[in-house]
């Protein structure tokens, strides 16, 4: 089991994603510096990542991964595909469900279309940051089942960071323990005992559009504290 650090079991709400990012950064101060890359999971996780990156003096990027959905169990991840088309498969799930190569390729192609759609506009403004030999921090505005986060972790692992960390503001403890097995360090600010959805722990949990992300990255580029 990787190192898991739950700061509290409070059910106190965050004001918004910006506050959550700033509070999360305090717990990640030991990872400060330009050798660290903070990767936000679209869409809300990007807003958290920008706050963490700014506070740590770290580089920031988006992890454009998608989970590969198991047939008949669309919430179950049989693997993930990364922005550059690399596929990670959970061999146990593939074997137990008898998933065929044809299905895997169909699902990969479908998820790559969505990655390409999301990445097309963003990458004009924000080039991809190499992760090899660096500390990579994967973050979101929270986790529930953990399937999307797990897919992001798998994709980032394939880019060979020296250390892989997952850090989130809120999530259920059982999911956090499962995710901790996938990374070198797992940090969560709050793991409340009664958990229904991530949004219940934010006073303001507004939808985030691709346009919002582009605007946030432009502001980050213009920020004088941007590393």
GUDO-613386 format. One record per residue (C-alpha): residue number from 1; residue in one letter; y, z, x. Coordinates in steps of 0.25 Angstrom, whole numbers, plus 5000, padded with zeros to 4 digits. Last residue first. Example, Ala and Ser with C-alpha at 12.3 -4.5 7.8 and 13.67 -1.06 7.14 Angstrom:
 num residu   py   pz   px
   2      S 4996 5029 5055
   1      A 4982 5031 5049
end
This chain:
 num residu   py   pz   px
 227      X 5119 4948 5028
 226      X 5127 4947 5015
 225      X 5137 4959 5016
 224      X 5149 4949 5015
 223      X 5143 4944 5002
 222      X 5145 4929 5000
 221      X 5130 4926 5001
 220      X 5127 4937 4992
 219      X 5137 4932 4981
 218      X 5130 4918 4982
 217      X 5116 4925 4981
 216      X 5121 4932 4968
 215      X 5126 4919 4962
 214      X 5113 4912 4965
 213      X 5105 4924 4959
 212      X 5114 4924 4946
 211      X 5112 4909 4945
 210      X 5097 4911 4945
 209      X 5098 4921 4934
 208      X 5097 4936 4933
 207      X 5095 4943 4920
 206      X 5103 4956 4918
 205      X 5096 4969 4921
 204      X 5108 4979 4920
 203      X 5104 4994 4918
 202      X 5091 4991 4926
 201      X 5078 4999 4925
 200      X 5073 4993 4912
 199      X 5075 4979 4918
 198      X 5063 4981 4927
 197      X 5053 4982 4915
 196      X 5044 4992 4909
 195      X 5043 5004 4918
 194      X 5041 5019 4915
 193      X 5038 5027 4928
 192      X 5050 5021 4935
 191      X 5048 5015 4949
 190      X 5062 5015 4955
 189      X 5068 5010 4969
 188      X 5056 5002 4973
 187      X 5052 4999 4987
 186      X 5039 4992 4992
 185      X 5036 4990 5007
 184      X 5026 4981 5015
 183      X 5023 4973 5002
 182      X 5012 4969 4993
 181      X 5006 4983 4990
 180      X 5019 4988 4986
 179      X 5019 4978 4975
 178      X 5007 4986 4968
 177      X 5014 4999 4970
 176      X 5027 4994 4964
 175      X 5020 4989 4952
 174      X 5014 5002 4950
 173      X 5027 5009 4952
 172      X 5034 5002 4941
 171      X 5047 4994 4947
 170      X 5061 4996 4951
 169      X 5072 4993 4961
 168      X 5063 4984 4970
 167      X 5059 4982 4984
 166      X 5047 4974 4990
 165      X 5046 4974 5005
 164      X 5039 4964 5014
 163      X 5040 4966 5029
 162      X 5039 4955 5040
 161      X 5041 4944 5030
 160      X 5031 4933 5030
 159      X 5035 4923 5020
 158      X 5022 4925 5013
 157      X 5026 4939 5010
 156      X 5038 4934 5002
 155      X 5029 4927 4992
 154      X 5019 4938 4990
 153      X 5031 4948 4988
 152      X 5038 4939 4978
 151      X 5025 4937 4970
 150      X 5023 4952 4970
 149      X 5037 4954 4964
 148      X 5034 4944 4953
 147      X 5021 4952 4949
 146      X 5027 4966 4951
 145      X 5024 4970 4936
 144      X 5038 4976 4935
 143      X 5047 4975 4947
 142      X 5061 4977 4949
 141      X 5074 4970 4952
 140      X 5067 4962 4963
 139      X 5065 4964 4978
 138      X 5057 4958 4989
 137      X 5061 4963 5003
 136      X 5057 4955 5015
 135      X 5058 4960 5029
 134      X 5058 4949 5039
 133      X 5048 4942 5048
 132      X 5047 4929 5039
 131      X 5056 4931 5027
 130      X 5065 4918 5028
 129      X 5077 4918 5018
 128      X 5077 4906 5008
 127      X 5091 4900 5007
 126      X 5101 4906 4996
 125      X 5111 4897 4989
 124      X 5103 4884 4988
 123      X 5090 4892 4988
 122      X 5094 4899 4975
 121      X 5096 4886 4967
 120      X 5082 4880 4969
 119      X 5075 4893 4971
 118      X 5073 4896 4956
 117      X 5068 4883 4952
 116      X 5060 4882 4964
 115      X 5053 4895 4962
 114      X 5050 4891 4947
 113      X 5044 4878 4952
 112      X 5036 4886 4962
 111      X 5030 4894 4951
 110      X 5025 4882 4943
 109      X 5019 4876 4956
 108      X 5012 4889 4960
 107      X 5006 4891 4946
 106      X 5000 4877 4946
 105      X 4995 4879 4960
 104      X 4988 4892 4957
 103      X 4982 4886 4944
 102      X 4976 4874 4952
 101      X 4971 4884 4963
 100      X 4963 4891 4952
  99      X 4965 4906 4948
  98      X 4951 4913 4946
  97      X 4958 4925 4941
  96      X 4951 4935 4951
  95      X 4953 4925 4962
  94      X 4968 4922 4960
  93      X 4971 4937 4957
  92      X 4964 4941 4970
  91      X 4970 4930 4978
  90      X 4984 4934 4975
  89      X 4990 4921 4979
  88      X 5002 4918 4988
  87      X 5008 4904 4987
  86      X 5019 4898 4996
  85      X 5028 4889 4989
  84      X 5041 4890 4997
  83      X 5047 4899 4986
  82      X 5034 4908 4985
  81      X 5022 4908 4976
  80      X 5015 4920 4971
  79      X 5001 4925 4968
  78      X 4992 4927 4957
  77      X 5003 4935 4950
  76      X 4999 4941 4936
  75      X 5010 4940 4925
  74      X 5004 4926 4921
  73      X 4990 4932 4919
  72      X 4983 4920 4912
  71      X 4984 4912 4925
  70      X 4990 4920 4937
  69      X 5004 4918 4939
  68      X 5009 4914 4953
  67      X 5021 4923 4956
  66      X 5034 4917 4960
  65      X 5042 4918 4972
  64      X 5057 4915 4975
  63      X 5060 4927 4983
  62      X 5075 4927 4984
  61      X 5082 4930 4997
  60      X 5091 4941 5003
  59      X 5094 4944 5018
  58      X 5096 4959 5021
  57      X 5109 4967 5024
  56      X 5101 4978 5016
  55      X 5112 4980 5005
  54      X 5114 4965 5003
  53      X 5099 4962 5003
  52      X 5096 4973 4993
  51      X 5108 4969 4983
  50      X 5103 4954 4985
  49      X 5089 4958 4982
  48      X 5092 4965 4969
  47      X 5099 4953 4964
  46      X 5087 4944 4968
  45      X 5078 4953 4961
  44      X 5084 4950 4948
  43      X 5080 4935 4949
  42      X 5072 4932 4957
  41      X 5065 4941 4967
  40      X 5074 4945 4977
  39      X 5071 4945 4992
  38      X 5077 4954 5002
  37      X 5076 4949 5016
  36      X 5076 4959 5028
  35      X 5079 4955 5043
  34      X 5094 4955 5039
  33      X 5094 4970 5038
  32      X 5090 4982 5030
  31      X 5076 4986 5028
  30      X 5077 5001 5029
  29      X 5088 5000 5018
  28      X 5078 4996 5008
  27      X 5079 5009 4999
  26      X 5094 5007 4999
  25      X 5092 4992 4995
  24      X 5085 4996 4982
  23      X 5098 5003 4977
  22      X 5106 4991 4980
  21      X 5097 4982 4974
  20      X 5095 4991 4961
  19      X 5110 4991 4960
  18      X 5111 4976 4960
  17      X 5100 4975 4950
  16      X 5107 4983 4940
  15      X 5111 4997 4936
  14      X 5097 5002 4940
  13      X 5090 5010 4930
  12      X 5084 5024 4932
  11      X 5069 5025 4930
  10      X 5067 5033 4942
   9      X 5054 5033 4949
   8      X 5061 5033 4963
   7      X 5061 5026 4977
   6      X 5048 5020 4976
   5      X 5043 5016 4990
   4      X 5030 5009 4992
   3      X 5025 5006 5006
   2      X 5013 4996 5005
   1      X 5000 5000 5000
end
